[in-house]
Amino acid sequence: MDADVTAIKQGRKFDQVVEGARDVFLKDGYEGASVDDIARAAQVSKATLYSYFPDKRRLFMEVAKREFQRQAEEAVARIKMAGPASDVLFDAASSMTRFFLSDFGRQTFRIAVAEAGRFPELGRDFYCSGPSIARDALTCYLTERIDEGELVIEDIELAADQFIELCKASLHTKWIMGIVNEFPDSEVQRVVRGAVSVFMARYGAGRNS
C-alpha cells in the first residue's frame, strides 16, 4: 500500500499508535517490525492503525520525526550549557553524532531520502524535526559566543554547517554505503574531537594570538 501523506489524520488513539510503533521499531528495526506487532504493542486493532497510517513507512517517519525532535532537543539542552565553547561543542556534537550513526538513525535517513522524490513532505518533516532544530540552536549558540568574544565568525550559518559536516568526516560515507555498520565510541569521539579542534582553530578568538 503506497503512502498517502494527505490521508494521515489525528485522532484519540493517534499518540498511542505512535508510541507503540516506536517501541517495536526501536526493538526490531523497520524491516523486522510487523503491523501485527505494532498493533499489539499499541493495544489497538489493525483497522485502527490503518485508519491513521495507511502505510508502514509513513508510520515509521512519524516515529522518526518525534525521535529526532527529542534527540535534537537534548542536543539543544547541551548546547545551552555553560562552559568553554570547545567543551560545549564536543558534548553536543557527540550526542548528535551517536544518534545519527545508530541503526534507527540510519533507517530513518535512508527512508527519508528514498521517499523524498515521491513525497517531499516526508523529507521536509525529517529535516525540520531534527537537523533544522539542531542547526538553529547551534547558530544561536555561536552568535552568543561571538558576542562574548570567544569566537570570531563572519558567516555564522556557514560556520554552523561546516561544523556539522566536520563531525561526519570519515564516518558518514562509510556508514551510508554500508561499508561500516557500527563505529566504536572511541572513533566517534576522535572524529568529533578533531572537528572541534579544526573549528576552534579557524574561528576561536585567540587563533591569531
Beta strands, then each sheet from edge to edge (+ up, - down):
end
